[in-house]
């Protein structure tokens, strides 16, 4: 049995959207993303958990904006000109992930994805599906279901 998390007998191509959260370059399968937008006016939610930055109105839909940095144990994000919301659908709800910047779209073979280490830059490895090394950097594939599950517990 292979130690590579996503490696299968027949490798397939994945399209990954990559983005920065702190010093981490993260990636998720592009089909999980509904849209990417600039920071809109975020309305704070009283007594919400620390990872919930608030909600936005996205064309009549209320979208919860969460800060993955907080869930990953990193300092909360500062909103900058590069900040974006990655809007995803999870369990019938729209959720915006506040990210520091959007990077590239990568086409990666599952054969080129290795098992994640237990910790990456002090972050618990349970949030990671695997890692892909490019010529310049390490892309960490985030496990959205684990990340969003952690926010619920």
C-alpha positions in Angstrom: 0.0 0.0 0.0 1.3 3.4 -0.9 2.1 6.1 1.7 0.8 8.7 -0.6 -2.6 9.9 0.5 -4.3 10.5 -2.8 -2.2 8.1 -4.9 -4.4 5.5 -6.7 -3.5 2.6 -8.9 -4.4 4.8 -11.9 -3.2 8.3 -11.3 -5.6 11.1 -12.3 -5.2 14.8 -12.8 -6.5 17.2 -10.2 -7.2 20.9 -10.8 -6.1 22.7 -7.6 -6.8 26.3 -6.7 -4.0 27.6 -4.5 -4.0 30.4 -2.0 -2.0 31.7 0.9 -3.0 31.6 4.5 -0.1 33.1 6.5 3.1 31.5 5.2 1.3 28.4 4.1 0.4 27.8 0.4 -2.7 25.8 0.5 -4.7 24.1 -2.3 -8.2 22.6 -2.7 -9.8 21.0 -5.7 -11.2 23.7 -7.9 -14.6 22.1 -8.1 -15.2 22.8 -4.4 -15.1 26.6 -5.1 -18.3 28.4 -6.1 -16.6 31.7 -6.5 -13.8 34.0 -5.4 -14.6 37.6 -4.4 -13.0 40.6 -2.8 -13.6 41.4 0.8 -17.1 42.8 1.1 -18.5 44.5 4.1 -18.4 41.9 6.8 -21.1 42.2 9.5 -19.8 40.9 12.8 -21.9 38.3 14.6 -22.2 38.8 18.3 -20.9 35.9 20.5 -19.8 33.9 17.4 -16.7 31.7 17.8 -13.4 33.4 17.2 -13.0 31.8 13.7 -16.2 33.4 12.5 -15.3 36.9 11.1 -19.0 37.6 10.4 -21.4 37.3 7.5 -21.8 39.0 4.1 -24.7 39.4 1.8 -23.8 37.8 -1.5 -26.5 38.6 -4.0 -29.2 38.0 -1.4 -27.6 35.0 0.2 -26.1 35.2 3.7 -22.6 33.8 3.7 -20.7 33.0 6.9 -17.1 34.2 6.6 -14.6 32.1 8.6 -10.9 32.6 9.1 -9.1 29.4 8.5 -6.0 30.8 10.1 -7.8 30.8 13.5 -8.9 27.1 13.0 -5.3 26.2 12.0 -4.0 27.8 15.2 -2.4 30.8 13.4 -2.9 34.4 14.3 -6.1 35.9 12.9 -6.0 37.4 9.4 -5.5 41.1 8.7 -7.7 42.3 5.9 -5.5 43.7 3.1 -5.9 44.6 -0.6 -4.9 41.0 -1.5 -7.4 39.4 0.9 -10.2 37.4 -0.8 -13.1 35.1 0.1 -13.2 31.6 -1.3 -16.9 30.9 -1.3 -17.6 27.2 -1.1 -20.8 25.1 -0.6 -20.7 22.8 2.4 -23.7 20.8 3.6 -26.1 23.2 1.8 -24.6 26.3 3.3 -22.4 28.9 1.6 -19.2 29.5 3.5 -16.5 32.0 2.7 -12.9 31.2 3.6 -11.0 34.4 4.3 -7.6 34.0 2.6 -4.6 36.3 2.4 -4.1 36.0 -1.3 -5.1 33.9 -4.3 -2.2 32.1 -6.1 -2.4 29.8 -9.1 -4.4 27.0 -10.6 -2.3 23.9 -10.7 -2.9 20.7 -12.7 -1.4 17.9 -10.6 -1.3 14.2 -11.0 -2.4 12.2 -7.9 0.8 10.3 -8.3 2.7 13.5 -7.5 0.9 14.1 -4.1 2.6 12.7 -1.1 1.3 12.0 2.4 1.4 15.1 4.6 3.7 15.3 7.6 2.1 15.2 11.1 2.7 19.0 11.4 3.5 21.7 8.9 4.7 25.0 10.4 3.1 24.0 13.8 -0.3 23.2 12.3 -2.0 19.9 13.2 -1.7 17.6 10.2 -5.3 16.3 10.4 -6.3 19.3 8.3 -4.1 18.2 5.4 -4.8 15.6 2.7 -1.3 15.7 1.2 1.5 17.8 -0.1 2.7 18.6 -3.6 6.2 20.0 -4.2 6.7 22.3 -7.2 10.0 23.7 -8.3 9.6 26.7 -6.1 7.3 25.8 -3.2 5.3 23.3 -1.2 1.6 23.2 -1.8 -0.4 21.7 1.1 -3.8 20.2 0.1 -6.3 21.2 2.7 -9.0 18.8 3.9 -12.0 21.1 3.8 -14.3 18.7 5.4 -11.9 18.3 8.4 -11.4 22.0 8.6 -15.1 22.8 8.5 -15.8 19.9 10.8 -13.4 21.4 13.3 -15.2 24.7 13.2 -18.4 22.9 14.2 -16.9 21.1 17.2 
